[in-house]
Amino acid sequence: MAVSALPAAYKPMKNINYVGTDIELVKRFKNSKHTGKEFFNKIFTSKEISYCNTKAYPEQHFAARFAAKEAVIKAVSKLEPVFYSDIEIINDKEGRPSVTLLKSTTNLKKENFSISISHTRDLAIAFVLYSKD
Amino acid sequence: MEEKIKKLFKEVLKIDDSKFNDALSQTNCMNWDSVSHLKIIVGLEKMFKIKFSVDDVLAMVDVKTVKERLKKKINS
């Protein structure tokens, strides 16, 4: 069947999708000689740091957020450069994470990001989809 | 300066003296991933009391460029 003959609901989406993923070792985000305050401040926003530090094992949440930021950077790498501190990963009341871009000028839209994060005791993983209309 | 940089790279990348040279890069060093890269950047910033730009951070993908950008930053 030709695409034009399909009902509107079955027509292929015109959006172009960009994906990014990342996996991190949780233990690399424990406080140590080379992961002090300056390291966390370079990567994470104050909101993210406050959130992670309320958790029993902050390193799991820092690792998950770092993986999320890497996944965002990879997903939009063909569109525009973003740095870790330009990206904020915040959970809503139900615990669902979302991406906010803190850059003053950007063509990327917050609502076009979809993100999923998960972690175990040892590993954190994130998957990001950016859908460009 | 060379010795300070070498010490930092050895600690972060867990490499021995023989591996540290100008050609060492993110491409040929398995341990030089994004987390290690940021540890190196922050380590250099603390050590030399400087701040790298995002452009510097993205450009410093090998030891040669790290030294060049660092010298430029210190002398600016």
N, CA and C atoms of all chains as a GROMACS GRO file, in nm:
protein
  627
    1MET      N    1   0.084  -0.119   0.000
    1MET     CA    2   0.000   0.000   0.000
    1MET      C    3   0.089   0.125   0.000
    2ALA      N    4   0.054   0.218  -0.089
    2ALA     CA    5   0.133   0.342  -0.095
    2ALA      C    6   0.113   0.422   0.033
    3VAL      N    7   0.215   0.490   0.075
    3VAL     CA    8   0.208   0.569   0.199
    3VAL      C    9   0.095   0.670   0.193
    4SER      N   10   0.074   0.732   0.076
    4SER     CA   11  -0.029   0.835   0.064
    4SER      C   12  -0.170   0.779   0.085
    5ALA      N   13  -0.185   0.646   0.068
    5ALA     CA   14  -0.316   0.584   0.083
    5ALA      C   15  -0.347   0.550   0.228
    6LEU      N   16  -0.249   0.560   0.316
    6LEU     CA   17  -0.270   0.525   0.457
    6LEU      C   18  -0.345   0.635   0.529
    7PRO      N   19  -0.426   0.597   0.629
    7PRO     CA   20  -0.490   0.700   0.712
    7PRO      C   21  -0.381   0.785   0.778
    8ALA      N   22  -0.415   0.909   0.810
    8ALA     CA   23  -0.316   1.002   0.866
    8ALA      C   24  -0.240   0.943   0.985
    9ALA      N   25  -0.313   0.870   1.070
    9ALA     CA   26  -0.251   0.814   1.190
    9ALA      C   27  -0.140   0.715   1.158
   10TYR      N   28  -0.141   0.657   1.038
   10TYR     CA   29  -0.040   0.557   1.003
   10TYR      C   30   0.074   0.614   0.919
   11LYS      N   31   0.066   0.741   0.887
   11LYS     CA   32   0.173   0.800   0.806
   11LYS      C   33   0.302   0.807   0.888
   12PRO      N   34   0.414   0.785   0.825
   12PRO     CA   35   0.540   0.792   0.900
   12PRO      C   36   0.562   0.930   0.959
   13MET      N   37   0.626   0.936   1.077
   13MET     CA   38   0.654   1.064   1.140
   13MET      C   39   0.756   1.140   1.057
   14LYS      N   40   0.741   1.272   1.054
   14LYS     CA   41   0.837   1.353   0.979
   14LYS      C   42   0.957   1.392   1.066
   15ASN      N   43   0.946   1.368   1.196
   15ASN     CA   44   1.055   1.405   1.286
   15ASN      C   45   1.181   1.327   1.255
   16ILE      N   46   1.294   1.392   1.280
   16ILE     CA   47   1.422   1.320   1.271
   16ILE      C   48   1.465   1.294   1.414
   17ASN      N   49   1.496   1.170   1.443
   17ASN     CA   50   1.533   1.134   1.580
   17ASN      C   51   1.683   1.116   1.596
   18TYR      N   52   1.734   1.169   1.706
   18TYR     CA   53   1.876   1.156   1.738
   18TYR      C   54   1.885   1.085   1.873
   19VAL      N   55   1.971   0.984   1.881
   19VAL     CA   56   1.980   0.910   2.007
   19VAL      C   57   2.121   0.918   2.066
   20GLY      N   58   2.127   0.902   2.196
   20GLY     CA   59   2.255   0.897   2.267
   20GLY      C   60   2.241   0.806   2.386
   21THR      N   61   2.347   0.734   2.419
   21THR     CA   62   2.344   0.647   2.536
   21THR      C   63   2.480   0.649   2.606
   22ASP      N   64   2.481   0.615   2.734
   22ASP     CA   65   2.608   0.611   2.807
   22ASP      C   66   2.595   0.520   2.928
   23ILE      N   67   2.706   0.462   2.968
   23ILE     CA   68   2.710   0.376   3.087
   23ILE      C   69   2.832   0.415   3.170
   24GLU      N   70   2.816   0.419   3.301
   24GLU     CA   71   2.923   0.462   3.390
   24GLU      C   72   2.938   0.370   3.510
   25LEU      N   73   3.062   0.361   3.559
   25LEU     CA   74   3.088   0.288   3.684
   25LEU      C   75   3.057   0.381   3.801
   26VAL      N   76   2.969   0.336   3.889
   26VAL     CA   77   2.927   0.418   4.004
   26VAL      C   78   3.045   0.457   4.092
   27LYS      N   79   3.138   0.366   4.112
   27LYS     CA   80   3.248   0.392   4.208
   27LYS      C   81   3.336   0.510   4.166
   28ARG      N   82   3.331   0.548   4.037
   28ARG     CA   83   3.414   0.660   3.992
   28ARG      C   84   3.358   0.795   4.039
   29PHE      N   85   3.238   0.793   4.097
   29PHE     CA   86   3.176   0.918   4.142
   29PHE      C   87   3.174   0.930   4.294
   30LYS      N   88   3.254   0.843   4.360
   30LYS     CA   89   3.271   0.857   4.505
   30LYS      C   90   3.374   0.966   4.527
   31ASN      N   91   3.362   1.037   4.639
   31ASN     CA   92   3.463   1.138   4.670
   31ASN      C   93   3.600   1.074   4.681
   32SER      N   94   3.696   1.131   4.610
   32SER     CA   95   3.834   1.083   4.620
   32SER      C   96   3.926   1.198   4.585
   33LYS      N   97   4.055   1.169   4.574
   33LYS     CA   98   4.152   1.276   4.548
   33LYS      C   99   4.117   1.358   4.424
   34HIS      N  100   4.074   1.289   4.317
   34HIS     CA  101   4.046   1.360   4.192
   34HIS      C  102   3.897   1.381   4.166
   35THR      N  103   3.816   1.352   4.263
   35THR     CA  104   3.672   1.381   4.248
   35THR      C  105   3.624   1.457   4.372
   36GLY      N  106   3.681   1.573   4.391
   36GLY     CA  107   3.641   1.658   4.502
   36GLY      C  108   3.533   1.755   4.460
   37LYS      N  109   3.514   1.857   4.541
   37LYS     CA  110   3.409   1.957   4.519
   37LYS      C  111   3.419   2.020   4.379
   38GLU      N  112   3.542   2.052   4.337
   38GLU     CA  113   3.562   2.119   4.207
   38GLU      C  114   3.515   2.031   4.091
   39PHE      N  115   3.539   1.900   4.105
   39PHE     CA  116   3.499   1.805   4.000
   39PHE      C  117   3.346   1.806   3.985
   40PHE      N  118   3.276   1.798   4.097
   40PHE     CA  119   3.129   1.795   4.092
   40PHE      C  120   3.072   1.929   4.044
   41ASN      N  121   3.136   2.039   4.087
   41ASN     CA  122   3.088   2.171   4.045
   41ASN      C  123   3.109   2.196   3.895
   42LYS      N  124   3.208   2.129   3.838
   42LYS     CA  125   3.237   2.145   3.695
   42LYS      C  126   3.127   2.078   3.610
   43ILE      N  127   3.071   1.972   3.664
   43ILE     CA  128   2.979   1.889   3.585
   43ILE      C  129   2.833   1.912   3.620
   44PHE      N  130   2.805   1.924   3.748
   44PHE     CA  131   2.666   1.924   3.795
   44PHE      C  132   2.621   2.062   3.841
   45THR      N  133   2.489   2.086   3.828
   45THR     CA  134   2.433   2.213   3.876
   45THR      C  135   2.412   2.202   4.029
   46SER      N  136   2.388   2.316   4.092
   46SER     CA  137   2.368   2.313   4.238
   46SER      C  138   2.243   2.232   4.275
   47LYS      N  139   2.141   2.237   4.188
   47LYS     CA  140   2.019   2.159   4.214
   47LYS      C  141   2.050   2.009   4.209
   48GLU      N  142   2.129   1.970   4.111
   48GLU     CA  143   2.164   1.827   4.097
   48GLU      C  144   2.247   1.781   4.216
   49ILE      N  145   2.342   1.864   4.258
   49ILE     CA  146   2.429   1.828   4.370
   49ILE      C  147   2.345   1.813   4.497
   50SER      N  148   2.254   1.908   4.519
   50SER     CA  149   2.167   1.900   4.638
   50SER      C  150   2.083   1.773   4.634
   51TYR      N  151   2.026   1.743   4.517
   51TYR     CA  152   1.941   1.623   4.503
   51TYR      C  153   2.022   1.497   4.534
   52CYS      N  154   2.136   1.483   4.471
   52CYS     CA  155   2.216   1.360   4.489
   52CYS      C  156   2.261   1.345   4.635
   53ASN      N  157   2.295   1.458   4.697
   53ASN     CA  158   2.346   1.451   4.834
   53ASN      C  159   2.239   1.420   4.938
   54THR      N  160   2.110   1.419   4.896
   54THR     CA  161   2.006   1.378   4.991
   54THR      C  162   1.991   1.226   4.993
   55LYS      N  163   2.058   1.159   4.899
   55LYS     CA  164   2.045   1.013   4.886
   55LYS      C  165   2.146   0.940   4.973
   56ALA      N  166   2.111   0.817   5.009
   56ALA     CA  167   2.200   0.737   5.094
   56ALA      C  168   2.332   0.706   5.022
   57TYR      N  169   2.323   0.685   4.890
   57TYR     CA  170   2.444   0.657   4.812
   57TYR      C  171   2.452   0.759   4.698
   58PRO      N  172   2.499   0.879   4.727
   58PRO     CA  173   2.502   0.987   4.627
   58PRO      C  174   2.573   0.948   4.498
   59GLU      N  175   2.678   0.865   4.510
   59GLU     CA  176   2.757   0.829   4.392
   59GLU      C  177   2.673   0.761   4.283
   60GLN      N  178   2.570   0.685   4.324
   60GLN     CA  179   2.482   0.620   4.226
   60GLN      C  180   2.405   0.724   4.145
   61HIS      N  181   2.365   0.830   4.211
   61HIS     CA  182   2.283   0.934   4.147
   61HIS      C  183   2.369   1.030   4.065
   62PHE      N  184   2.490   1.055   4.114
   62PHE     CA  185   2.584   1.135   4.034
   62PHE      C  186   2.620   1.059   3.906
   63ALA      N  187   2.648   0.930   3.919
   63ALA     CA  188   2.685   0.848   3.802
   63ALA      C  189   2.571   0.845   3.701
   64ALA      N  190   2.448   0.832   3.750
   64ALA     CA  191   2.331   0.828   3.662
   64ALA      C  192   2.313   0.961   3.589
   65ARG      N  193   2.334   1.070   3.662
   65ARG     CA  194   2.321   1.202   3.600
   65ARG      C  195   2.432   1.229   3.500
   66PHE      N  196   2.550   1.182   3.533
   66PHE     CA  197   2.661   1.199   3.438
   66PHE      C  198   2.632   1.120   3.310
   67ALA      N  199   2.586   0.996   3.326
   67ALA     CA  200   2.552   0.914   3.208
   67ALA      C  201   2.444   0.985   3.125
   68ALA      N  202   2.348   1.047   3.193
   68ALA     CA  203   2.241   1.118   3.124
   68ALA      C  204   2.296   1.237   3.044
   69LYS      N  205   2.388   1.310   3.106
   69LYS     CA  206   2.446   1.426   3.038
   69LYS      C  207   2.528   1.383   2.916
   70GLU      N  208   2.604   1.275   2.933
   70GLU     CA  209   2.681   1.220   2.820
   70GLU      C  210   2.587   1.178   2.708
   71ALA      N  211   2.478   1.115   2.745
   71ALA     CA  212   2.381   1.069   2.645
   71ALA      C  213   2.319   1.187   2.571
   72VAL      N  214   2.293   1.296   2.644
   72VAL     CA  215   2.240   1.419   2.581
   72VAL      C  216   2.343   1.475   2.483
   73ILE      N  217   2.468   1.485   2.528
   73ILE     CA  218   2.576   1.539   2.444
   73ILE      C  219   2.589   1.458   2.315
   74LYS      N  220   2.583   1.324   2.330
   74LYS     CA  221   2.594   1.236   2.212
   74LYS      C  222   2.472   1.253   2.120
   75ALA      N  223   2.355   1.262   2.180
   75ALA     CA  224   2.232   1.270   2.100
   75ALA      C  225   2.228   1.396   2.012
   76VAL      N  226   2.273   1.508   2.068
   76VAL     CA  227   2.260   1.634   1.993
   76VAL      C  228   2.392   1.678   1.928
   77SER      N  229   2.490   1.590   1.928
   77SER     CA  230   2.623   1.628   1.878
   77SER      C  231   2.622   1.675   1.733
   78LYS      N  232   2.528   1.626   1.653
   78LYS     CA  233   2.521   1.669   1.513
   78LYS      C  234   2.444   1.800   1.499
   79LEU      N  235   2.378   1.842   1.605
   79LEU     CA  236   2.294   1.962   1.598
   79LEU      C  237   2.364   2.085   1.656
   80GLU      N  238   2.414   2.071   1.780
   80GLU     CA  239   2.491   2.180   1.839
   80GLU      C  240   2.569   2.130   1.960
   81PRO      N  241   2.684   2.195   1.989
   81PRO     CA  242   2.764   2.149   2.102
   81PRO      C  243   2.703   2.192   2.235
   82VAL      N  244   2.699   2.101   2.330
   82VAL     CA  245   2.656   2.136   2.466
   82VAL      C  246   2.757   2.078   2.564
   83PHE      N  247   2.774   2.145   2.678
   83PHE     CA  248   2.868   2.100   2.779
   83PHE      C  249   2.789   2.051   2.902
   84TYR      N  250   2.856   1.973   2.984
   84TYR     CA  251   2.789   1.912   3.100
   84TYR      C  252   2.711   2.014   3.183
   85SER      N  253   2.776   2.129   3.208
   85SER     CA  254   2.711   2.229   3.294
   85SER      C  255   2.595   2.302   3.224
   86ASP      N  256   2.581   2.279   3.092
   86ASP     CA  257   2.466   2.336   3.019
   86ASP      C  258   2.340   2.251   3.037
   87ILE      N  259   2.358   2.134   3.093
   87ILE     CA  260   2.248   2.035   3.099
   87ILE      C  261   2.210   2.012   3.245
   88GLU      N  262   2.080   2.014   3.271
   88GLU     CA  263   2.034   1.982   3.407
   88GLU      C  264   1.935   1.866   3.399
   89ILE      N  265   1.960   1.765   3.480
   89ILE     CA  266   1.872   1.648   3.485
   89ILE      C  267   1.800   1.650   3.620
   90ILE      N  268   1.670   1.675   3.614
   90ILE     CA  269   1.592   1.685   3.738
   90ILE      C  270   1.475   1.587   3.731
   91ASN      N  271   1.447   1.524   3.845
   91ASN     CA  272   1.334   1.430   3.851
   91ASN      C  273   1.207   1.504   3.893
   92ASP      N  274   1.092   1.463   3.835
   92ASP     CA  275   0.966   1.522   3.880
   92ASP      C  276   0.917   1.449   4.006
   93LYS      N  277   0.796   1.483   4.052
   93LYS     CA  278   0.746   1.426   4.178
   93LYS      C  279   0.735   1.274   4.172
   94GLU      N  280   0.708   1.224   4.052
   94GLU     CA  281   0.696   1.078   4.034
   94GLU      C  282   0.831   1.011   4.012
   95GLY      N  283   0.936   1.092   4.011
   95GLY     CA  284   1.071   1.036   3.994
   95GLY      C  285   1.116   1.026   3.850
   96ARG      N  286   1.034   1.078   3.756
   96ARG     CA  287   1.074   1.072   3.615
   96ARG      C  288   1.173   1.184   3.584
   97PRO      N  289   1.286   1.149   3.524
   97PRO     CA  290   1.384   1.255   3.494
   97PRO      C  291   1.348   1.333   3.368
   98SER      N  292   1.393   1.456   3.363
   98SER     CA  293   1.375   1.536   3.241
   98SER      C  294   1.502   1.618   3.218
   99VAL      N  295   1.518   1.661   3.091
   99VAL     CA  296   1.637   1.737   3.052
   99VAL      C  297   1.601   1.885   3.042
  100THR      N  298   1.680   1.970   3.104
  100THR     CA  299   1.666   2.114   3.087
  100THR      C  300   1.800   2.167   3.037
  101LEU      N  301   1.795   2.251   2.933
  101LEU     CA  302   1.919   2.311   2.884
  101LEU      C  303   1.932   2.450   2.943
  102LEU      N  304   2.048   2.478   3.000
  102LEU     CA  305   2.069   2.605   3.069
  102LEU      C  306   2.144   2.706   2.982
  103LYS      N  307   2.173   2.669   2.858
  103LYS     CA  308   2.243   2.762   2.768
  103LYS      C  309   2.153   2.884   2.741
  104SER      N  310   2.214   3.001   2.733
  104SER     CA  311   2.133   3.121   2.709
  104SER      C  312   2.078   3.122   2.566
  105THR      N  313   2.156   3.073   2.472
  105THR     CA  314   2.105   3.065   2.334
  105THR      C  315   2.119   2.921   2.284
  106THR      N  316   2.005   2.865   2.246
  106THR     CA  317   2.005   2.729   2.193
  106THR      C  318   1.884   2.709   2.102
  107ASN      N  319   1.902   2.628   2.002
  107ASN     CA  320   1.789   2.593   1.915
  107ASN      C  321   1.722   2.463   1.961
  108LEU      N  322   1.778   2.402   2.064
  108LEU     CA  323   1.722   2.275   2.113
  108LEU      C  324   1.604   2.304   2.205
  109LYS      N  325   1.500   2.220   2.193
  109LYS     CA  326   1.379   2.242   2.274
  109LYS      C  327   1.369   2.135   2.383
  110LYS      N  328   1.344   2.181   2.504
  110LYS     CA  329   1.332   2.092   2.621
  110LYS      C  330   1.229   1.981   2.596
  111GLU      N  331   1.115   2.021   2.536
  111GLU     CA  332   1.006   1.925   2.518
  111GLU      C  333   1.038   1.817   2.413
  112ASN      N  334   1.145   1.835   2.338
  112ASN     CA  335   1.180   1.735   2.236
  112ASN      C  336   1.273   1.626   2.288
  113PHE      N  337   1.312   1.639   2.415
  113PHE     CA  338   1.398   1.536   2.476
  113PHE      C  339   1.313   1.430   2.546
  114SER      N  340   1.353   1.304   2.529
  114SER     CA  341   1.300   1.194   2.611
  114SER      C  342   1.421   1.128   2.674
  115ILE      N  343   1.407   1.091   2.800
  115ILE     CA  344   1.523   1.035   2.870
  115ILE      C  345   1.483   0.921   2.962
  116SER      N  346   1.570   0.824   2.973
  116SER     CA  347   1.550   0.716   3.068
  116SER      C  348   1.684   0.687   3.135
  117ILE      N  349   1.680   0.675   3.268
  117ILE     CA  350   1.802   0.652   3.347
  117ILE      C  351   1.779   0.531   3.436
  118SER      N  352   1.884   0.453   3.457
  118SER     CA  353   1.874   0.343   3.552
  118SER      C  354   2.010   0.320   3.616
  119HIS      N  355   2.009   0.265   3.738
  119HIS     CA  356   2.137   0.229   3.798
  119HIS      C  357   2.124   0.109   3.890
  120THR      N  358   2.236   0.038   3.904
  120THR     CA  359   2.246  -0.068   4.004
  120THR      C  360   2.346  -0.017   4.107
  121ARG      N  361   2.392  -0.104   4.194
  121ARG     CA  362   2.493  -0.062   4.292
  121ARG      C  363   2.623  -0.019   4.220
  122ASP      N  364   2.653  -0.087   4.110
  122ASP     CA  365   2.782  -0.067   4.043
  122ASP      C  366   2.779   0.013   3.913
  123LEU      N  367   2.666   0.010   3.843
  123LEU     CA  368   2.659   0.073   3.710
  123LEU      C  369   2.541   0.168   3.697
  124ALA      N  370   2.560   0.271   3.616
  124ALA     CA  371   2.451   0.364   3.584
  124ALA      C  372   2.444   0.376   3.432
  125ILE      N  373   2.322   0.383   3.380
  125ILE     CA  374   2.304   0.388   3.235
  125ILE      C  375   2.195   0.490   3.201
  126ALA      N  376   2.209   0.554   3.085
  126ALA     CA  377   2.108   0.650   3.042
  126ALA      C  378   2.088   0.640   2.891
  127PHE      N  379   1.967   0.666   2.850
  127PHE     CA  380   1.932   0.666   2.709
  127PHE      C  381   1.853   0.794   2.680
  128VAL      N  382   1.894   0.865   2.575
  128VAL     CA  383   1.828   0.992   2.541
  128VAL      C  384   1.784   0.990   2.395
  129LEU      N  385   1.664   1.041   2.373
  129LEU     CA  386   1.613   1.059   2.237
  129LEU      C  387   1.583   1.208   2.219
  130TYR      N  388   1.637   1.265   2.112
  130TYR     CA  389   1.600   1.403   2.077
  130TYR      C  390   1.527   1.398   1.944
  131SER      N  391   1.406   1.449   1.945
  131SER     CA  392   1.322   1.443   1.826
  131SER      C  393   1.309   1.582   1.767
  132LYS      N  394   1.366   1.599   1.648
  132LYS     CA  395   1.365   1.732   1.585
  132LYS      C  396   1.247   1.742   1.489
  133ASP      N  397   1.162   1.847   1.510
  133ASP     CA  398   1.047   1.859   1.421
  133ASP      C  399   1.086   1.920   1.286
  134MET      N  400   5.672   2.229   3.551
  134MET     CA  401   5.535   2.210   3.503
  134MET      C  402   5.516   2.068   3.446
  135GLU      N  403   5.614   2.025   3.368
  135GLU     CA  404   5.608   1.892   3.304
  135GLU      C  405   5.586   1.780   3.407
  136GLU      N  406   5.662   1.789   3.516
  136GLU     CA  407   5.653   1.684   3.619
  136GLU      C  408   5.517   1.683   3.689
  137LYS      N  409   5.463   1.802   3.712
  137LYS     CA  410   5.331   1.812   3.777
  137LYS      C  411   5.224   1.751   3.686
  138ILE      N  412   5.232   1.782   3.557
  138ILE     CA  413   5.133   1.730   3.461
  138ILE      C  414   5.146   1.578   3.454
  139LYS      N  415   5.270   1.533   3.445
  139LYS     CA  416   5.293   1.388   3.435
  139LYS      C  417   5.236   1.314   3.555
  140LYS      N  418   5.258   1.369   3.674
  140LYS     CA  419   5.209   1.306   3.798
  140LYS      C  420   5.056   1.294   3.794
  141LEU      N  421   4.992   1.402   3.750
  141LEU     CA  422   4.845   1.403   3.742
  141LEU      C  423   4.795   1.298   3.642
  142PHE      N  424   4.854   1.297   3.525
  142PHE     CA  425   4.813   1.200   3.422
  142PHE      C  426   4.834   1.056   3.470
  143LYS      N  427   4.948   1.032   3.536
  143LYS     CA  428   4.978   0.897   3.585
  143LYS      C  429   4.875   0.852   3.687
  144GLU      N  430   4.837   0.944   3.775
  144GLU     CA  431   4.739   0.911   3.880
  144GLU      C  432   4.601   0.886   3.822
  145VAL      N  433   4.557   0.978   3.735
  145VAL     CA  434   4.420   0.968   3.683
  145VAL      C  435   4.407   0.853   3.583
  146LEU      N  436   4.503   0.843   3.493
  146LEU     CA  437   4.492   0.741   3.386
  146LEU      C  438   4.553   0.606   3.425
  147LYS      N  439   4.614   0.603   3.544
  147LYS     CA  440   4.678   0.479   3.593
  147LYS      C  441   4.776   0.422   3.488
  148ILE      N  442   4.868   0.508   3.447
  148ILE     CA  443   4.969   0.466   3.350
  148ILE      C  444   5.108   0.482   3.413
  149ASP      N  445   5.208   0.415   3.358
  149ASP     CA  446   5.343   0.433   3.411
  149ASP      C  447   5.418   0.539   3.330
  150ASP      N  448   5.537   0.574   3.380
  150ASP     CA  449   5.620   0.680   3.318
  150ASP      C  450   5.637   0.665   3.167
  151SER      N  451   5.661   0.542   3.125
  151SER     CA  452   5.695   0.517   2.984
  151SER      C  453   5.579   0.552   2.888
  152LYS      N  454   5.458   0.549   2.940
  152LYS     CA  455   5.341   0.576   2.855
  152LYS      C  456   5.315   0.726   2.837
  153PHE      N  457   5.372   0.808   2.929
  153PHE     CA  458   5.343   0.952   2.923
  153PHE      C  459   5.434   1.022   2.822
  154ASN      N  460   5.374   1.069   2.714
  154ASN     CA  461   5.447   1.149   2.614
  154ASN      C  462   5.344   1.236   2.540
  155ASP      N  463   5.394   1.324   2.454
  155ASP     CA  464   5.306   1.419   2.385
  155ASP      C  465   5.201   1.351   2.297
  156ALA      N  466   5.232   1.230   2.253
  156ALA     CA  467   5.140   1.160   2.161
  156ALA      C  468   5.026   1.089   2.236
  157LEU      N  469   5.037   1.080   2.369
  157LEU     CA  470   4.930   1.014   2.446
  157LEU      C  471   4.799   1.088   2.423
  158SER      N  472   4.695   1.013   2.389
  158SER     CA  473   4.568   1.079   2.353
  158SER      C  474   4.447   0.996   2.395
  159GLN      N  475   4.330   1.056   2.379
  159GLN     CA  476   4.205   0.985   2.410
  159GLN      C  477   4.188   0.864   2.318
  160THR      N  478   4.252   0.870   2.203
  160THR     CA  479   4.239   0.762   2.105
  160THR      C  480   4.326   0.642   2.140
  161ASN      N  481   4.447   0.668   2.191
  161ASN     CA  482   4.538   0.555   2.217
  161ASN      C  483   4.551   0.517   2.364
  162CYS      N  484   4.478   0.583   2.452
  162CYS     CA  485   4.482   0.548   2.594
  162CYS      C  486   4.342   0.504   2.639
  163MET      N  487   4.330   0.376   2.669
  163MET     CA  488   4.200   0.319   2.703
  163MET      C  489   4.135   0.387   2.825
  164ASN      N  490   4.218   0.429   2.922
  164ASN     CA  491   4.162   0.487   3.045
  164ASN      C  492   4.125   0.635   3.032
  165TRP      N  493   4.161   0.698   2.918
  165TRP     CA  494   4.132   0.841   2.901
  165TRP      C  495   3.992   0.857   2.841
  166ASP      N  496   3.892   0.835   2.925
  166ASP     CA  497   3.753   0.852   2.881
  166ASP      C  498   3.700   0.987   2.932
  167SER      N  499   3.571   1.010   2.919
  167SER     CA  500   3.516   1.141   2.954
  167SER      C  501   3.530   1.175   3.102
  168VAL      N  502   3.515   1.075   3.189
  168VAL     CA  503   3.527   1.102   3.334
  168VAL      C  504   3.673   1.136   3.366
  169SER      N  505   3.766   1.057   3.314
  169SER     CA  506   3.908   1.084   3.337
  169SER      C  507   3.946   1.220   3.281
  170HIS      N  508   3.890   1.252   3.165
  170HIS     CA  509   3.921   1.380   3.102
  170HIS      C  510   3.884   1.496   3.196
  171LEU      N  511   3.766   1.488   3.254
  171LEU     CA  512   3.722   1.595   3.344
  171LEU      C  513   3.805   1.598   3.473
  172LYS      N  514   3.851   1.481   3.518
  172LYS     CA  515   3.939   1.477   3.636
  172LYS      C  516   4.071   1.547   3.604
  173ILE      N  517   4.122   1.526   3.482
  173ILE     CA  518   4.248   1.591   3.440
  173ILE      C  519   4.227   1.742   3.431
  174ILE      N  520   4.117   1.784   3.370
  174ILE     CA  521   4.089   1.926   3.353
  174ILE      C  522   4.080   1.995   3.490
  175VAL      N  523   4.001   1.935   3.579
  175VAL     CA  524   3.982   1.994   3.713
  175VAL      C  525   4.115   1.992   3.790
  176GLY      N  526   4.191   1.884   3.774
  176GLY     CA  527   4.322   1.872   3.840
  176GLY      C  528   4.416   1.984   3.795
  177LEU      N  529   4.419   2.010   3.664
  177LEU     CA  530   4.505   2.117   3.610
  177LEU      C  531   4.457   2.255   3.657
  178GLU      N  532   4.325   2.274   3.660
  178GLU     CA  533   4.270   2.403   3.704
  178GLU      C  534   4.307   2.431   3.849
  179LYS      N  535   4.299   2.328   3.933
  179LYS     CA  536   4.334   2.344   4.074
  179LYS      C  537   4.486   2.370   4.090
  180MET      N  538   4.562   2.291   4.018
  180MET     CA  539   4.708   2.296   4.028
  180MET      C  540   4.765   2.432   3.986
  181PHE      N  541   4.711   2.486   3.876
  181PHE     CA  542   4.766   2.611   3.821
  181PHE      C  543   4.675   2.733   3.844
  182LYS      N  544   4.569   2.712   3.922
  182LYS     CA  545   4.475   2.820   3.956
  182LYS      C  546   4.427   2.895   3.830
  183ILE      N  547   4.374   2.818   3.738
  183ILE     CA  548   4.323   2.874   3.612
  183ILE      C  549   4.184   2.816   3.586
  184LYS      N  550   4.117   2.866   3.481
  184LYS     CA  551   3.988   2.810   3.438
  184LYS      C  552   3.993   2.791   3.287
  185PHE      N  553   3.972   2.669   3.242
  185PHE     CA  554   3.968   2.643   3.099
  185PHE      C  555   3.830   2.677   3.044
  186SER      N  556   3.828   2.721   2.919
  186SER     CA  557   3.699   2.744   2.851
  186SER      C  558   3.648   2.609   2.801
  187VAL      N  559   3.520   2.606   2.764
  187VAL     CA  560   3.462   2.483   2.708
  187VAL      C  561   3.540   2.444   2.582
  188ASP      N  562   3.579   2.543   2.503
  188ASP     CA  563   3.656   2.519   2.382
  188ASP      C  564   3.788   2.448   2.416
  189ASP      N  565   3.856   2.494   2.523
  189ASP     CA  566   3.980   2.428   2.567
  189ASP      C  567   3.953   2.283   2.606
  190VAL      N  568   3.849   2.264   2.686
  190VAL     CA  569   3.817   2.130   2.738
  190VAL      C  570   3.794   2.032   2.622
  191LEU      N  571   3.724   2.079   2.520
  191LEU     CA  572   3.692   1.992   2.407
  191LEU      C  573   3.814   1.969   2.317
  192ALA      N  574   3.905   2.068   2.314
  192ALA     CA  575   4.022   2.058   2.225
  192ALA      C  576   4.135   1.974   2.283
  193MET      N  577   4.141   1.965   2.416
  193MET     CA  578   4.257   1.901   2.480
  193MET      C  579   4.247   1.748   2.479
  194VAL      N  580   4.256   1.692   2.362
  194VAL     CA  581   4.235   1.547   2.346
  194VAL      C  582   4.365   1.468   2.347
  195ASP      N  583   4.479   1.538   2.354
  195ASP     CA  584   4.609   1.469   2.366
  195ASP      C  585   4.702   1.554   2.452
  196VAL      N  586   4.811   1.493   2.496
  196VAL     CA  587   4.902   1.562   2.589
  196VAL      C  588   4.963   1.687   2.525
  197LYS      N  589   4.995   1.677   2.396
  197LYS     CA  590   5.056   1.792   2.327
  197LYS      C  591   4.963   1.915   2.334
  198THR      N  592   4.836   1.894   2.302
  198THR     CA  593   4.739   2.005   2.305
  198THR      C  594   4.713   2.052   2.448
  199VAL      N  595   4.712   1.958   2.542
  199VAL     CA  596   4.694   1.996   2.683
  199VAL      C  597   4.804   2.094   2.724
  200LYS      N  598   4.928   2.061   2.691
  200LYS     CA  599   5.041   2.148   2.727
  200LYS      C  600   5.030   2.284   2.658
  201GLU      N  601   4.994   2.282   2.531
  201GLU     CA  602   4.982   2.408   2.455
  201GLU      C  603   4.876   2.500   2.516
  202ARG      N  604   4.758   2.442   2.540
  202ARG     CA  605   4.647   2.523   2.596
  202ARG      C  606   4.679   2.570   2.737
  203LEU      N  607   4.746   2.483   2.813
  203LEU     CA  608   4.782   2.518   2.951
  203LEU      C  609   4.880   2.635   2.952
  204LYS      N  610   4.984   2.626   2.868
  204LYS     CA  611   5.084   2.735   2.862
  204LYS      C  612   5.018   2.867   2.822
  205LYS      N  613   4.930   2.858   2.723
  205LYS     CA  614   4.860   2.978   2.674
  205LYS      C  615   4.777   3.040   2.787
  206LYS      N  616   4.709   2.953   2.862
  206LYS     CA  617   4.622   3.000   2.972
  206LYS      C  618   4.707   3.062   3.084
  207ILE      N  619   4.817   2.999   3.118
  207ILE     CA  620   4.903   3.051   3.225
  207ILE      C  621   4.962   3.187   3.186
  208ASN      N  622   4.997   3.200   3.057
  208ASN     CA  623   5.061   3.324   3.011
  208ASN      C  624   4.964   3.436   2.976
  209SER      N  625   4.834   3.404   2.979
  209SER     CA  626   4.738   3.508   2.937
  209SER      C  627   4.701   3.601   3.053
   0.00000   0.00000   0.00000
